[in-house]
Amino acid sequence: MSVISRRSRALGGFAVLASSALLLAGCASGSTGTATTAAAAAYKAIDCAAGATSADTLKVGGLLPVTGSLSFLGPPEIAGVGLAIADINAAGGVGGKDVCYYGKDSGDSSDMAVSTASAQDLIKNNVSVVIGAASSSVSLNVVDSFTAAKIVEISGANTSAKLSGYSPFYFRTAPPDTVQGSALGQLVTGDGNASVAFIVFNDSYGTGLRDATQAAIETAGGKVVYGGKGMGQEFPPGQTTFSSEVTAALAAKPDAVVVVAFDETKSIVPEMVNQGWTMSKTYFTDGNTASYEKDFQAGTLAGAQGTIPGASPSSDLKVRLSDWNVAVQGAALTDFTYAAESYDATTLAALAAVKGGKTDPVTIQANMAAVSGANGGTKCATFADCVVLIKDGKDIQYQGPSSIGPFNAKNDPSSAFIGIYKFDAKNIPVWGSAVEGKS
């Protein structure tokens, strides 16, 4: 993953997120338009007080991207966490106290020093739970540290299969690449493409998703002619020129090209266009299914498709997320990728603390599966409704806006939706449908 090789300053709270990050490309799930001013005014950042620890407060730590190639995912994920905390506190908080937030920049995999330092700071500050990271490679870099400190990490965006069952303290509300890869492979072959080329970067996210997609393509009778597993044709994260890769991929005469990359996509696409590729036969993934309205000439990506794990957020949720962002970050939210998953990750942690009667990480870890419905229970859709059931002594199954199933034995969602998007004439991906897969 390509990131700027500099370390961001520490985030003391939501409000310090750079406004430039809020405006980066990404309308993958549509726009809300103008937020409701009255509703937005009700929201505020809830920073953790000096000396607050997980012993007396549900202290939510954030390890989310403010800098780097995934910084476009920072605003929706941070808004998801922020709105969840606002809803939890409006319902009375946890243990009669407001939940607070302590956020740090995750950066991405081209400069792991950023996430390493942020993880150590979160551990030092005794957080109850960490929401993040967005990058699977970043989570693989820090998960051992959180596990050693017995701190729960919940990602709303990680998809690498390497993280399935990795640690009893690691959970995620996004499905593993086996689910997205299956959906993407079926989409590609279902469109009548018999031969496929991959342009993919060499990191755990890129190769893992490529492998899962390739397996689905081959199961359906298709063939990978470039960039496949074992071919040694991946490019390193952060590469900026792609003439040789595109030339080699197109020389293999594919029916379709799957691009698995992040910010590198902005350099790959122009090279594909220059070499005469039909862009409507191109497929993207959650790492690059974003708005390129300001990056490419209108119509460049018209007809190209992409997949993003997660159900399309409801209109009401989008408005509330954007209202929160207006109040706390000063700008309307236009990208909602992984916002619902981050909202649910935060809510599940709070419900686990309520069920266990404490706000420390070990208590949260012990109750995460139960509040997700792994043992059955009464379904409930909001923190407030679920708390009523818990206090009545009932088992619950929280069913939030991400629509995932209960955690399985590997701490993955047992079921999840994969959204299918098609780029319009403005180079903006538009949600078309969703398929449900099981992990």
N, C-alpha and C positions, 0 to 999 in steps of 0.2 A: 504494500500500500504506500502510495506516495504522499509524504507530508512535508511541510516546511521544516527544515532542520533547525528549529529553535524551540526553546521551552517557553510555554506560556506562563504568565504569572498566576499564582494560586487564585482559585475562585473562592471568595468568602461567602458567596450566596448567589442566588439566581441572577440578581440584577447586574452582575458584572460581566455577563456574557457579551462579547463584542457585538455591536449592532451589525457589523459587516458579515458576521457568521449567519445572522438571521436572514440576510438577503441573498445568500448563495443559492445557486440553482437547485430546483427541486419542487415541482408541483405534482409529484407522482400520484397523489391522491386527490387532487383538485383543490380549489380555493374557496374560502368562505365568503370572500368579499369583505365588506366593512364589518368590524366587530361591533357588538352592542356596547355603547359607552357606559350605560348605567351598570350593566353586569360586570364589565371590565373593572370598574371602579371598586368593586367589592373584593378584588383579589389583591394580595400583597405577598412579598417574599417573606418566608419564615426562616431567617437565619438562626443557627444554633448559638445559644448564649455561651459566653466564655465559661469553660469548666463543665459544660453539659457532657455527660457520658451515657453510654448505653445502659448503665446501671439504674438510671432514674428517668431517662427520656428515650422515646423512640427517635433515635438520631439517624436519619437517612443520609448515607453518603452517596455522592454521585461520581462516577468515573465515565464521563461522557465527552465526545469529541467537540472541542472548541477550535482547535487548529488541525490542519492536515487534510488529507484527501477525503475523509469522511465527515468533515465539519458541517456539511449540509444536513447530516442526520442529527447534529446536536440540538438545534432548536425544537424539532418535534418531540424528541425523546425527553429533553429537559422540561418542555411544557407538559408532557404526559406525567412526569413525576410531580411537577409543581401543582397541576390541577388535582391529582390524587391526594396530595397532602392537604390542599385547600378543602377538599370534600371530607377527608377524614377529620380535620379539625372542626369543620362546620357541624359534624356529627358528634362532637364531644372529645375528639382526640383519642389517645390511647392511655388508659390508666388515669383519666381525668386531666391529662396534660397535653398541650399542643405538640404535635410532631414537628421536628425541625429538620433543616437541610444543610448539609455541608458538602459543597461540590468542588471537584477537581477536574482538570483537563486530562483526557486519556491520550491525546495525540493519536498516532497510529503506528503501524509496524516499521516505518522507515527510520524511526527514532524512538526505540523502546525506552530510552532514558526518561522520557516524559511520563509514561505510564508507571514505570518502576518507582520514580520519585513520588508520584501522586498516590500510588498504593501504600507506600510507607507512611505518607502523611495521614491517610485515612485510618490506617491501623493505629498510628500514634494518637490520633484524636478519638479513639474509642467509639467508632460508629457502630450502630446496631446491625446495619445491613448496607451493602454496596449495590447500587443499581448501575449496571454497565458490565463490561464495556460494549461499545457498538461493534468493534472489530474482534473477530474470533482470535486472531493472532495476538492482539493485545490481552485478551482474557487468558490465553494460554501462557502469556508472559507473567501474569500477576496472580493467577488462581492458586498456585502453590503457596504464595505468601499469605493470601487470605485464609487458606485452609489451615496453615500452620498457626495462624492467629485465632482460629475458630470464629471467623467472621463470614457470614453468609454473603455470597455474591449472586445476584440475579440479573441476567441480561435479558433485555427486551429485543435484542437484535442478533445475537450470536447464532450462527447456523452450522458451524463446522462439526462434522460427525466425530471429530477427535474429542469433543467436549461431552459427548453422551456418557453419562455415568462416571465422569472424570473424578469427581470428589463429592462426598456427602454434603459439602457446604456450597456446592455450585448448582444453581437452578437456572432455567431459562423459560421465557414465555414465547419465544420464537421457535418454530420447528427446525429440526436439523436438516442439513442439505439433502439427506436422502428423500425427504418429502418434496422440497422445492425441485430437486434434480429430476425426480420422477415426473412431476407436473410439467417441467420445462421440456424434458425429452419427449413426452407424449404430445406436447404442443407442436414441437418441431416436426416430428414424424407425421402427426395428424394433419399437418398442412401439406403433406405430400413430398417432403424432402427425404430422399434416400441416402444422400451423401452429405456429411457435415464436417466443417472445419471449426476448430476452436482457436481463438486468439485469447490466451489466458496468462495471467501473471502467476509467478511461482511463489505462492504463499499458501498457508493452510486453508484459507477460505477459497482461494481460486482453484487450487487443484482438487480440493475435496468436493466442491460443487461440480467441477468438470467431470470428475469420476462418476458421481451419481447421475449426472445428465447423460453421460456416455453410456452407462449401463442401461438406462431406459431406452436410449436410441437403438442400441444393439438388440435389446429384448424385442423391440418392435420391428426388427429386421433391417434397420438402417446401418450405415457404416461411417466411421470417423476416418477422414482422409488426411487430416492435418491437426496437430496440437493435441492429440489424444494421449491417454495414459501410457507412459513408457516410451513415448516418441522423443522426449527430450527437447521439445520445441516451445517451452514456456519462456516468457520474458521476465526479467527481474522487476520487482516493484520500483516505481519511480522512473522508469525509462521514459524518454520524451520523444524519441523518433521511432517510427514503425514501418519504414519503407520495406525493409527486408522481410519482416514478418508477414505483412499484407501481401507482398509479391509471392512468397512461398505458399501462403494459404490459398490464394486465388489460383495459383498454378496447379493445385490439386483438383481443380474443377468441382468445387462443392456446389450442392444445391442451396445450401444455407450456411451462414456463418454465425456462431455463437461467440459473443464478446464477453469475457468474464474479467472485469477490471473495475477500477474506481476512476479517479480523476484522469488516468491515462486515456480514457475513452475520448476525451476532447482532442487528443492527438491522433488516435486510431481512426476515428470516423472520417476526418478530412483526407487521410491517406487512402482509405477505401473508396471514397468518392473520386479522388484523383485517378485511381486505377480502374475506374469504370464499373465498380460493383453496384448492383441493384440493392439499395439500402432497405427496401421493403422485405428482403430475404435475410434480414439481420435480426438476431435475438439478443436481448440483454437480460440481466439478472438484478437482484435487489441492490447490488453495489453500484449500478449505473443506470437503472431505470429512473431517470430524473428529468426535469425540464432542461432543455437545451435551447430555449427560445432566444436567449441572448448570445448563444455561442455559435450557432450555425445558421446559414441562410434558410429562410422559410421553405418548408417542404423537404428539407434534406432527409429527415427521418420518417416522413409520412409512410405509414403502413408497417414500419418496424414494430416489433413486439417485445415485451419484457414481463418478468414475473417478480412479484414482491410477496413474501410470506405475510399472511394476515388478512383478515376480512377488511373490506372497505369501511372506514369509520362512518358512523351515522352523521347526518347533517347537524344534529343537535350537539354531538360530541365535538365536531369540528368548530362550531361556533364557540363552545365553552373553552376549548383549547386556545383558540385565537383570542378570546376575551382575556384569558389569563396572560397570554403573551403580550397583549397590548398594555395591560396593567403593570406587569413586572419587567418586561423587556422593551417596551416602547414601540413595538411594531406588530402588525397583524401577522398571523402565522399562515404561510401558504403551502407548506409541505407537512404532511401528516404521517409520513413513513415511520413506523414503529412507535408512534405516540400511544396508541391503544395498548400495545404490549408493555410499554414502560409504565403506563397508568396501572395496569393489572399487576405488574411486578411489585409496585409500591403498595398497592392495596392488599395483596396476598401477604406481604411481610407484616403489615399492620394487623391483619386478621390473625396471623400466627402468633403475634405478641399478645393479642387479646385472649386467644384461646389458651395460651400458656401462662397468662397472668404476669409476664415479665417482659422487659424490653431488651434483654441481652441477646446476643447472637445465637447462643446455644439453644435458648428457648425457642427462638424463631425457627431455627433449623429443624428442631424436633417436631414442629407443628405445621410446617409448610405443606407437606403432602396431604395432611388431614383437611386443611381448610380449602385445598383445591378440589376436594371431593374424591381423593384416592380410595377412601374407605366407604364411599357412598355418602348419603346425607341429603338434607333438604336444600334445594337450589335457591340461591339468592343472588341478586344482580348488583347490589350496592353495599358499600361498607356498613352503612347505617342498618340496613335490613339484616345483614349477616350477623352483626353484633347482637341484635335482639335475639336471634336464634341461639347464638353461642351462650348468652346469659341465661337462656331458658334450658340450657343443658343439652341442646341438640347438636348433632353432627351437621356440617354444612358442605355444600359444593358451591363455591363462588364461581359465578359465570359472568365475567366482565365483558367489556366491549371488544376484546380481541377474539372472543368466541373459542378459546382453546379448551381442550379436554383436560381432565385431571392429570397431575404429574404421574408419569410411570416410574418403574423401578430405577430408571437412569436419570430421573429428575428432568426429563424432557416432557413437553406437553404430549399427552397420548393421542391427541388429534388437533389439527389446525387447518386453516384455510390458506390457499395460495391464490393471490390475486393475479389475473391476467390483464395486462395493459397493452393498448395500441397507441402509437404516436400519431398525433394529428398533424395538420399542415403547419402548425406553429412550433413543431418539435416538442410538444408537451404530451406525456403519456396519460392516456385517459382510461380509467377503469372500465373493463368490459364485463368480466365475470369472475367467478372464483370456483376453485375445486377444493374439496376437502380431502386431506390425506391423513394417514395414521402413522405414528412413529413406532 
